[in-house]
Amino acid sequence: MVITSADKPYPVIYANKKWSEYTGYPLKEIRGKSLSILQGRKTCQSRIRLLSEALEQRKPVEVSVVNYKRDGKAFLNHLTILPLWSEELGRISSFLGI
């Protein structure tokens, strides 16, 4: 599970231990960075565009993309991304990725 800001470039706010263990990126290293760091040679750009459009429109999205771990190994990432509403801010403030 990872949580990003709802503002471009959608920097990481939080990543749980399982996400960090699986990708090889500890929270202290990925916090404040865009998850585009996971993209690589085999990442389908049309799926990234689909993902980007949903984020810009603040809509939930499910998409599968090839991503890369810190050690360079590719993996198929089935993403479910949900916008999170902040009562305090009165707007979508972040996205939850699982």
C-alpha positions as CSV (number, residue, x, y, z in Angstrom):
1,M,0.0,0.0,0.0
2,V,1.2,3.4,-0.9
3,I,-0.3,6.9,-0.4
4,T,0.6,9.8,-2.6
5,S,-0.3,13.5,-2.7
6,A,-3.1,14.4,-5.0
7,D,-1.0,17.2,-6.5
8,K,1.4,16.6,-9.4
9,P,3.8,14.9,-9.6
10,Y,2.0,12.9,-6.9
11,P,4.9,12.5,-4.5
12,V,4.8,9.6,-2.0
13,I,3.6,10.4,1.5
14,Y,3.6,6.9,2.9
15,A,4.4,3.4,1.9
16,N,3.8,0.4,4.1
17,K,6.5,-2.1,5.1
18,K,5.3,-4.8,2.6
19,W,5.4,-2.4,-0.3
20,S,8.9,-1.3,0.7
21,E,10.1,-4.9,1.1
22,Y,8.6,-6.0,-2.2
23,T,9.9,-3.0,-4.3
24,G,13.2,-2.6,-2.4
25,Y,12.5,1.1,-1.8
26,P,12.4,2.1,1.8
27,L,10.0,4.9,2.8
28,K,12.8,7.2,3.7
29,E,14.2,6.9,0.1
30,I,10.9,7.1,-1.8
31,R,9.1,9.7,0.4
32,G,8.6,12.9,-1.6
33,K,9.4,11.2,-4.9
34,S,7.1,10.3,-7.8
35,L,6.3,6.7,-8.3
36,S,7.5,7.0,-11.9
37,I,10.7,5.8,-10.4
38,L,9.2,2.3,-10.8
39,Q,8.8,2.7,-14.6
40,G,11.2,1.3,-17.1
41,R,11.8,-0.1,-20.6
42,K,8.8,-2.4,-20.7
43,T,6.4,-0.1,-19.0
44,C,3.5,0.5,-21.4
45,Q,3.1,4.3,-21.9
46,S,-0.5,4.0,-23.0
47,R,-1.4,2.5,-19.7
48,I,0.6,5.2,-17.9
49,R,-1.4,7.8,-19.9
50,L,-4.7,6.0,-18.8
51,L,-3.4,6.2,-15.2
52,S,-2.4,9.8,-15.5
53,E,-5.8,10.8,-16.9
54,A,-7.7,9.2,-14.1
55,L,-5.5,10.9,-11.5
56,E,-5.9,14.3,-13.2
57,Q,-9.7,13.7,-13.1
58,R,-9.5,12.5,-9.5
59,K,-11.2,9.2,-10.4
60,P,-10.5,5.7,-9.2
61,V,-8.6,3.5,-11.6
62,E,-7.5,-0.1,-12.1
63,V,-4.6,-0.8,-14.4
64,S,-1.9,-3.4,-14.8
65,V,1.6,-2.2,-15.7
66,V,5.1,-3.6,-15.8
67,N,7.1,-1.9,-13.1
68,Y,10.6,-2.4,-11.8
69,K,12.0,-3.0,-8.4
70,R,15.0,-1.2,-7.0
71,D,17.2,-4.0,-8.1
72,G,16.0,-3.7,-11.7
73,K,13.8,-6.8,-11.8
74,A,10.5,-6.3,-13.6
75,F,7.1,-7.2,-12.1
76,L,3.5,-7.0,-13.2
77,N,1.8,-4.4,-11.0
78,H,-2.0,-4.6,-10.8
79,L,-2.8,-1.2,-9.4
80,T,-6.1,-0.1,-7.8
81,I,-5.9,3.6,-7.0
82,L,-8.5,5.4,-5.0
83,P,-8.8,9.1,-4.4
84,L,-9.0,10.1,-0.7
85,W,-11.2,12.9,0.5
86,S,-10.0,15.3,3.2
87,E,-12.8,16.7,5.3
88,E,-10.4,19.2,6.7
89,L,-9.4,20.5,3.3
90,G,-12.7,20.0,1.6
91,R,-11.1,18.3,-1.4
92,I,-9.3,15.1,-2.6
93,S,-5.9,15.4,-0.9
94,S,-4.3,12.1,-1.7
95,F,-4.5,8.8,-3.5
96,L,-4.3,5.3,-2.0
97,G,-2.6,2.7,-4.2
98,I,-3.1,-1.0,-3.4
